[in-house]
Amino acid sequence: MYFLGVLSGIAIAFAAQAFFRQYKLTERNKED
């Protein structure tokens, strides 16, 4: 159970990081 929680936490962090990176890219393209 503990391992599953850690795994889901890592997955959420990875998804959030990817989303934030994509968001910054779109924002940069808007300014251009």
C-alpha angles and dihedrals in degrees: 000000000000091000090051091053092050091047093051090047091054091047091051092048091049092049092047091050092049091048092049091049091050090047092053090049092052091046090051091050091051092056090049 
